Amino acid sequence: MRVFVTGASGWLGSAVVPELIDAGHQVVGLARSEESAATLTKTGAETLRGTLDDLDVLRDAAAACDGVLHLAFKHDIAFSGDFQGAAEADRRAVDTFGEALAGSDRPFVIASGLLGVSPGQVATERDGHELHGTPPTGLEIRHATAEATLALASRGVRSSVLRLPPTCHGEGDGGFVPSLIGVARAKGVSAYVGDGSNRWPAVHRLDAAHLFRLALEQAPAGSTLHAVADPGVPFRSIAELIGKHLDIPVTAISPDQATGHFGFLGALAALDSPASADLTRTQLAWQPTRSNLLDDLDQGHYFRTPSA
């Protein structure tokens, strides 16, 4: 299968592309820079220069390929204050892919998120599909984009949404966990909110990469999938391992202190958002085999250099 991949040189994409190539697929990766293009070329992928704003490039690439994996998101502007702008750009890209693939029965898989899908209870693949009537903003736009992707099944697209935990961990991770480590280094204390019993799901990025391939190859049209290996890791356990490896105190803070302590991660640090992947495992025979989050943290590679 000839597959067009956005975000091909990113944290997830750099694991997904080799997974696809090793399985015999041809990959065309979207590259924003010469550096990204060179990285992709070394993996054996073809490169296509462009960004998520180049809708004609996206449309033509999708039309010329047998399937699309959409992993890219404008994280740079999302976490510097313009999450809505990033979400709107993502929606335009998804709509463009939908137009190009309509009536083809070709696969279209997008990456989405799990945090907040069903707060306080174990979220399943059946949860989180309600849309509200008010004009969406921020995370609501991403939610609506995922639902629009699923709706493409009625237009002859084998579409699926693969929801990811807040941490797709592994050596080289630059996401939420390294950010927590950076806060702990700067503050001299590893903190958790309340009693720290709130839970985060997690998955190793190589297990997630394998699931993306299975979704491309097998997922029925309109499928919601969960890349979850750890259903719910208590946030206090994460904080305790960070404290252990940095040799700093571990302490509780109140919800009112969370934003001041964690910055943009304040709301997420207190969120209880466990999730299940039981339906996904049954449907696609997906079985995670890599280390869990706490074991990965305890290996020490997250602490070798200071986190930004």
C-alpha positions as CSV (number, residue, x, y, z in Angstrom):
1,M,0.0,0.0,0.0
2,R,1.2,3.5,-0.8
3,V,0.6,5.6,2.3
4,F,0.7,9.4,2.8
5,V,1.7,10.3,6.3
6,T,1.6,13.8,7.9
7,G,3.8,14.3,10.9
8,A,6.0,11.7,9.5
9,S,9.2,12.9,11.1
10,G,7.6,13.7,14.5
11,W,7.7,11.7,17.8
12,L,5.0,9.3,16.6
13,G,5.7,9.5,12.9
14,S,9.3,8.5,13.3
15,A,8.1,5.2,14.8
16,V,5.1,4.8,12.5
17,V,7.1,5.2,9.3
18,P,9.6,2.4,9.9
19,E,6.7,0.2,11.1
20,L,4.9,0.7,7.8
21,I,8.1,0.2,5.7
22,D,9.0,-3.0,7.6
23,A,5.6,-4.3,6.8
24,G,6.1,-3.8,3.1
25,H,4.2,-0.5,2.6
26,Q,5.5,2.5,0.6
27,V,5.5,5.8,2.6
28,V,5.2,9.3,1.3
29,G,5.9,11.7,4.2
30,L,5.0,15.3,4.5
31,A,8.1,17.4,5.4
32,R,8.0,21.0,6.5
33,S,11.8,21.5,6.3
34,E,14.9,20.2,4.5
35,E,16.0,18.6,7.8
36,S,12.7,16.7,8.1
37,A,13.0,15.6,4.5
38,A,16.5,14.3,5.0
39,T,15.5,12.4,8.1
40,L,12.6,10.7,6.2
41,T,14.8,9.9,3.3
42,K,17.1,7.9,5.6
43,T,14.2,5.7,6.6
44,G,13.5,4.8,3.0
45,A,10.4,7.0,2.7
46,E,9.6,9.4,-0.1
47,T,9.2,13.0,0.9
48,L,6.8,15.7,-0.1
49,R,7.6,19.3,1.0
50,G,4.7,21.2,2.5
51,T,2.7,22.1,5.6
52,L,-0.8,21.5,6.9
53,D,-1.7,24.9,5.4
54,D,-0.9,23.7,1.9
55,L,-4.3,22.2,1.2
56,D,-3.7,21.6,-2.5
57,V,-0.6,19.6,-1.6
58,L,-2.5,17.5,0.9
59,R,-5.4,16.9,-1.5
60,D,-3.2,15.8,-4.4
61,A,-1.1,13.5,-2.2
62,A,-4.1,11.8,-0.7
63,A,-5.6,11.3,-4.1
64,A,-2.4,9.7,-5.4
65,C,-2.0,7.3,-2.5
66,D,-3.8,4.2,-1.2
67,G,-4.4,5.5,2.3
68,V,-3.6,8.4,4.6
69,L,-2.3,8.6,8.2
70,H,-2.8,12.0,9.7
71,L,-0.5,12.4,12.7
72,A,0.5,16.1,12.4
73,F,-0.8,18.9,14.6
74,K,0.6,22.4,15.1
75,H,1.9,21.8,18.6
76,D,4.2,24.7,18.3
77,I,1.4,27.3,18.2
78,A,-1.0,25.2,20.3
79,F,1.2,25.3,23.4
80,S,2.3,28.9,22.9
81,G,-1.2,30.3,23.2
82,D,-3.1,29.6,20.0
83,F,-4.6,26.1,20.5
84,Q,-7.7,27.2,18.6
85,G,-5.7,28.2,15.6
86,A,-3.9,24.8,15.6
87,A,-7.3,23.0,15.9
88,E,-8.8,25.0,13.1
89,A,-5.8,24.2,10.8
90,D,-6.2,20.5,11.7
91,R,-9.9,20.6,10.8
92,R,-9.2,22.2,7.4
93,A,-6.6,19.4,6.7
94,V,-9.1,16.7,7.7
95,D,-11.8,18.1,5.5
96,T,-9.4,18.3,2.6
97,F,-8.4,14.6,3.1
98,G,-12.1,13.7,3.3
99,E,-12.9,15.4,0.0
100,A,-9.9,13.6,-1.7
101,L,-10.8,10.2,-0.4
102,A,-14.6,10.3,-0.7
103,G,-16.1,7.3,-2.5
104,S,-12.7,5.5,-2.7
105,D,-13.1,3.0,0.3
106,R,-9.5,3.8,1.1
107,P,-8.3,4.0,4.7
108,F,-7.9,7.3,6.5
109,V,-6.6,7.2,10.1
110,I,-6.2,10.3,12.3
111,A,-4.5,10.7,15.7
112,S,-6.7,12.1,18.5
113,G,-6.5,12.4,22.3
114,L,-7.9,10.6,25.3
115,L,-7.6,13.2,28.1
116,G,-11.0,14.4,29.1
117,V,-13.0,12.0,27.1
118,S,-14.8,10.6,30.1
119,P,-13.4,12.3,33.3
120,G,-13.6,10.3,36.5
121,Q,-14.5,7.0,34.8
122,V,-12.8,4.5,32.5
123,A,-13.3,5.8,29.0
124,T,-14.1,3.2,26.3
125,E,-14.1,3.5,22.6
126,R,-17.9,4.0,22.8
127,D,-17.5,7.1,24.9
128,G,-17.0,10.8,24.0
129,H,-19.0,11.0,20.8
130,E,-21.4,13.7,21.9
131,L,-21.2,17.0,20.2
132,H,-22.6,20.2,21.8
133,G,-24.6,22.8,19.9
134,T,-22.5,25.8,21.0
135,P,-19.8,27.1,18.7
136,P,-16.7,24.9,19.4
137,T,-13.4,26.3,20.6
138,G,-10.1,24.7,21.3
139,L,-10.4,21.1,22.4
140,E,-14.0,21.1,21.3
141,I,-12.9,21.7,17.7
142,R,-10.6,18.7,17.9
143,H,-13.5,16.7,19.3
144,A,-15.6,17.8,16.4
145,T,-12.9,17.0,13.9
146,A,-12.6,13.4,15.2
147,E,-16.4,13.0,14.8
148,A,-16.3,14.5,11.3
149,T,-13.6,11.9,10.5
150,L,-15.8,9.1,11.7
151,A,-18.7,10.5,9.6
152,L,-16.6,10.1,6.5
153,A,-17.5,6.4,6.7
154,S,-20.9,7.3,5.2
155,R,-19.1,8.9,2.3
156,G,-17.1,5.9,1.2
157,V,-14.0,6.4,3.3
158,R,-12.6,3.7,5.6
159,S,-12.1,6.3,8.3
160,S,-10.9,5.7,11.9
161,V,-9.9,7.7,14.9
162,L,-7.0,6.5,17.0
163,R,-7.1,8.1,20.4
164,L,-3.8,8.5,22.2
165,P,-3.0,8.9,25.9
166,P,-1.3,12.1,27.2
167,T,2.0,10.2,27.3
168,C,3.3,8.1,24.4
169,H,6.5,7.3,26.3
170,G,9.9,6.0,25.3
171,E,13.5,7.1,25.0
172,G,13.6,10.5,23.3
173,D,10.2,11.6,24.5
174,G,9.7,15.4,24.5
175,G,6.1,15.5,25.7
176,F,4.2,15.9,28.9
177,V,6.4,13.7,31.2
178,P,9.6,15.5,30.3
179,S,7.7,18.8,30.9
180,L,6.8,17.5,34.4
181,I,10.4,16.6,35.0
182,G,11.5,20.1,33.9
183,V,9.0,21.6,36.4
184,A,10.3,19.4,39.2
185,R,13.9,20.4,38.4
186,A,13.0,24.1,38.4
187,K,10.9,24.0,41.5
188,G,13.1,21.6,43.5
189,V,10.1,19.5,44.4
190,S,8.0,16.8,42.5
191,A,4.4,17.6,43.1
192,Y,1.0,16.0,42.6
193,V,-2.5,17.5,43.1
194,G,-4.7,16.5,46.1
195,D,-4.0,12.9,47.0
196,G,-2.5,12.2,43.6
197,S,-5.0,9.3,42.9
198,N,-6.1,10.8,39.6
199,R,-5.0,8.6,36.7
200,W,-3.4,9.0,33.3
201,P,-3.5,6.3,30.6
202,A,-0.2,5.6,28.8
203,V,1.3,3.7,25.9
204,H,4.8,3.1,24.6
205,R,5.2,4.9,21.3
206,L,6.3,1.7,19.5
207,D,3.1,-0.1,20.6
208,A,1.2,2.9,19.4
209,A,3.0,2.8,16.0
210,H,2.1,-0.8,15.6
211,L,-1.6,0.0,16.3
212,F,-1.5,2.7,13.6
213,R,-0.4,0.2,11.1
214,L,-3.1,-2.3,12.1
215,A,-5.7,0.5,11.9
216,L,-4.5,1.4,8.4
217,E,-4.7,-2.2,7.3
218,Q,-7.7,-3.5,9.1
219,A,-9.9,-1.0,10.9
220,P,-13.5,-1.0,9.8
221,A,-15.0,2.3,8.5
222,G,-16.1,4.5,11.4
223,S,-13.9,2.9,14.1
224,T,-12.8,4.6,17.2
225,L,-9.6,3.0,18.6
226,H,-7.7,3.4,21.9
227,A,-3.9,3.1,22.0
228,V,-3.8,2.2,25.8
229,A,-1.4,-0.1,27.5
230,D,-1.7,1.4,31.0
231,P,-5.3,2.0,31.7
232,G,-4.6,4.5,34.5
233,V,-1.3,5.3,36.1
234,P,-1.8,7.3,39.4
235,F,-0.3,10.7,39.1
236,R,1.3,10.4,42.5
237,S,3.2,7.3,41.3
238,I,4.6,9.4,38.4
239,A,5.6,12.2,40.8
240,E,7.2,9.7,43.2
241,L,9.5,8.3,40.5
242,I,10.4,11.8,39.4
243,G,11.3,12.6,43.0
244,K,13.3,9.4,43.4
245,H,15.4,10.0,40.2
246,L,16.0,13.7,40.9
247,D,16.5,13.1,44.6
248,I,14.0,15.9,45.5
249,P,11.0,15.9,47.9
250,V,7.6,14.7,46.7
251,T,4.7,16.7,48.0
252,A,1.0,17.3,47.5
253,I,-0.4,20.7,46.4
254,S,-3.9,22.0,46.3
255,P,-6.0,22.3,43.1
256,D,-5.7,26.1,43.5
257,Q,-1.9,25.8,43.4
258,A,-1.8,23.6,40.3
259,T,-1.6,26.2,37.6
260,G,1.0,28.3,39.5
261,H,3.1,25.2,40.0
262,F,2.7,23.3,36.7
263,G,1.9,26.2,34.3
264,F,0.0,25.1,31.2
265,L,0.0,21.5,32.6
266,G,-1.9,22.6,35.7
267,A,-5.4,21.5,34.6
268,L,-4.1,18.2,33.1
269,A,-2.1,17.3,36.3
270,A,-5.3,17.1,38.2
271,L,-7.4,15.4,35.6
272,D,-8.6,11.8,36.3
273,S,-8.9,10.3,32.8
274,P,-8.4,6.5,32.8
275,A,-9.2,4.6,29.6
276,S,-9.6,1.1,28.3
277,A,-8.5,-0.5,25.0
278,D,-10.5,-3.7,25.4
279,L,-12.6,-3.2,22.2
280,T,-9.5,-2.2,20.2
281,R,-7.5,-5.2,21.3
282,T,-10.4,-7.6,20.4
283,Q,-11.1,-5.9,17.1
284,L,-7.6,-5.7,15.8
285,A,-5.8,-8.3,17.9
286,W,-3.5,-5.6,19.2
287,Q,-1.3,-6.6,22.1
288,P,1.2,-4.1,23.6
289,T,4.5,-5.7,24.4
290,R,6.8,-2.8,25.4
291,S,7.5,-1.5,29.0
292,N,4.8,0.3,30.9
293,L,5.2,4.0,31.8
294,L,6.5,3.5,35.4
295,D,9.0,0.9,34.3
296,D,10.1,3.1,31.5
297,L,10.6,6.0,33.9
298,D,12.5,3.9,36.3
299,Q,15.0,3.0,33.6
300,G,16.5,6.4,34.0
301,H,16.7,7.7,30.4
302,Y,14.2,10.4,31.1
303,F,16.6,11.9,33.6
304,R,19.9,11.9,31.7
305,T,19.7,15.6,30.7
306,P,17.7,18.5,32.1
307,S,14.3,18.7,30.6
308,A,13.1,22.0,29.2
